């Protein structure tokens, strides 16, 4: 084989290895019960949990506690199974956090009472609602 062919095959092998490891790191959405079971089984990898912020009857977010220096906060997240869990995030409150339709927390349990999020992803309400399009005559 020529030197060029060997180098090409090596590059392809490295690319395949990178793709396989990134697929292995891909996480599916879990609920808090499953996340706790994984923690008890010794699995400390980051877990994705999707849910909504806990709100009162008036639609106001409840359970949001921001530290005095505003560098971290806790909030209550209700997963898709209805389980409420206190979540700690060691960063300032993201913009429009309270307006988000759904929240994905990526992290793990340190203890049963609190889930520690390393990252937060939010789905904010759309600026363009279907009723706006219909009222425009489209």
N, C-alpha and C positions, 0 to 999 in steps of 0.2 A: 504494500500500500504506500501511497505517497504521503509525505508529511502533511500536506494540506487536508487529506481525507481523515487522517488520525486526529488532527486538531478539530476538524468539523464534527467528528463523532464525539469527541470530548465535550465540546460546547453543547451539543444536543443532550448528552447524558446529564450534564450539570443543569440544563434547563428543565429536564424531566424531573430531576431530584428536587429542584426548587418548587415546581408545581405540585408535586406530591406532598411536600412538607406543608405548603400553604393550605392545601385541601384538608390535611389532617388537623390543622389549627382552627378550621372553620367550626363555628359553634352554632347550634340550633337554639331556639328560644326554649327556656325551661320555666317552670313555676317555682315559687319559693320552697315548697315541700320537697321537690326533686333536688333543688340546690342544697338544701340542708342534708338530705340523704347522701348526696355526693360528698359533702364535707365530712360527714361521719364515716364514710368509707375511705377517707384519706385522700380524696381527690381535691387538690387545692388549686386547680386551674381556674381561670376566669370563666364565669358563667354569665350568659345573657338572659335576663329576665325582663319580660315586657309586661306593662300594666298601665294603669291610669292613676293620677294623683287622687288622693282621697278628698272628696268634696262634701260640703254640707248640703242641706236641702235648698239653699239659695244659690248653689253653684260655686261657692267660695272654697278655695283650697284650705283644708284643715291639716294640722300636724306639722306645718312648716316652721322650723325653728332655726333662725340664723344666729350664728355666734356674734357676740358684741363687736369683734374686730372684722366681721364680714368675710373671713377667709375660709369658712366652712359652714355647712348647714346639714340639718337632718330633715327628713320628710317621710310621710307615710305613703307607700305605694301599694295599690291593690292589684294583684296579678290577675290573669285571665280566669283563674279558678275561684277568685273572690277572696283569696288570702291576703290579709293586711300585714305589712311588714315595715318596720322602721328602717330607713336607709340613711347611711352617713356618706357624705361626699366632701372631701377635703379640698374643695375649690370654692370660689364665690358662686353665688346663685347665677345661672345663665340667664341671659336676656330672654324675656317672654316665657320663662319657665312655667309660671302659673297659668299661662294661656294654652299650654300644650295639650293636644288631644290624647296623645299616648307618650309614654316614656320607656326607653330601654336602658336598664342599668347593667353595666358590665363590671363584674367584681366577684366577691366571694364572701362567705360568712367568716367572721372571726370568732363570734359567739352567737348563740341562738337568738338573743334579743335584737341583734342589729346586723344588717347586711351592709358591707362596706363596698361602695361603688368606686371603681378606678376611673370610670368613664360614664358619661350620660349622653344618650342620643334622644332627641325630642322630635316628635311629629307635631308641628304647629298647624293651627287651622288654616285652611286655604283662604287666600284673599278673594278668590273667585268661586262663588257658590253657584250651584246649578240653577237656583232660583233667579240669580242675577242674569244669567244667560237667557232664561225663558222670558223674563220680564222685558228684555231688550228686543224681543220679537224674533229670535233666531230659532 
